[in-house]
Amino acid sequence: MSFSAQDEHFMRRAIALAWQGRFTTTPNPNVGCVLVKDGKVIGEGFHIQAGTPHAEIHALNAAAENAEGATAYVTLEPCSHTGRTGPCAGALIAAKVAKVVCAMQDPNPQVSGRGMAMLEAAGIDVEYGLLSAQAEALNTGFLKRMRTRRPFVTCKLAASIDGKTALANGQSKWITCSDARADVHSLRAQHCAIVSGADTVISDNAQLNVRLSGQQLADYPLAQVRQPVRVIIDSRYRLTPDLALMQTPGKIIIVRSRTAPALDKVQQWPNNVTELYVAGDNDGHVDLVALLTQLAAEDINSLWLEGGATLAGAFAKQQLIDRYVVYLAPKLMGQDTKGLVNIGPFADMNDIEQMQFSDMRPIGEDVRLTLDKRAVE
């Protein structure tokens, strides 16, 4: 399909709108909608939170009676089913829009072409594929869960320029600058869940929540609406109720392997803490694929992996990481220090997973590198 420069302009606006919902829409996708009539925007909106009106409804409400004959630019195929809200395709039909331009089809089995078919059956002109790559980038987590029944996994790493994460005595505060650490909180806020290991939680007495301050609160007003679920892998029963993690609000899931030895005593956890038992190996280690599958079944779209070198290595060994976010500080930490990821050794370069750089930018005194899985050719 061919699209005009004007089409692209309005779809870019819809994508920008959709991005505003990135902190709050989960488990729903980020969606933006722009209604245009006679070359002018008459209504626009974005989805904010599950159970509240979708982007199309916000745009239609803004346009009121002027929507008849308009063109709707939507970043994702309008839904055709009744869930917590009514079908957006039906609302567009009722408003008598003339045309709908979708950036991409929705892979959700409840939609998956049905929305476009519903619109076409009502005589509405439907086109799709405009800026589809940009629309895909809006919803990496939702799309991964819909297509594979697993969440999108992002692994956060921080190191000196020689790839070290701590001194031999374990000291690691602080390798990166305050700007980089603040950036981590804004990225945590964009994920459904944060996964870590008991060792990291105990050694750092980590809270693993989102804490924004100052300009960040002004820049991201929705970022503190929802705290990510904290998922802690603890097959050796090392966590205790007195940790800082347990004293902060928000849902916590303690993950244990069914093959791990049971503990004689039963811990009394706060009401926000639940235990999840998944498959494991003969050594009691959690089956990470089983864990990801279970979390996806609980509507977790995206995971922010923030643990030690051992946990990162376990995910990396099975090639379960979709994206790496690496903060590099301008420091040399030298020999006999701890590395980024415990993986390998490899005997052949062909056995090493190849990533690709997708973004590089300075964050304060440091540099943030983003690497994604290389697409299968």
Beta strands, then each sheet from edge to edge (+ up, - down):
strand 1: 32-37
strand 2: 40-46
strand 3: 71-74
strand 4: 99-102
strand 5: 125-128
strand 6: 152-160
strand 7: 164-166
strand 8: 193-197
strand 9: 229-233
strand 10: 252-257
strand 11: 273-278
strand 12: 302-305
strand 13: 323-329
strand 14: 338-339
strand 15: 355-363
strand 16: 366-373
sheet 1: 2+ 1- 3+ 4+ 5+
sheet 2: 11+ 10+ 9+ 8+ 12+ 6+ 13+ 16- 15+
sheet 3: 7+ 14-
end
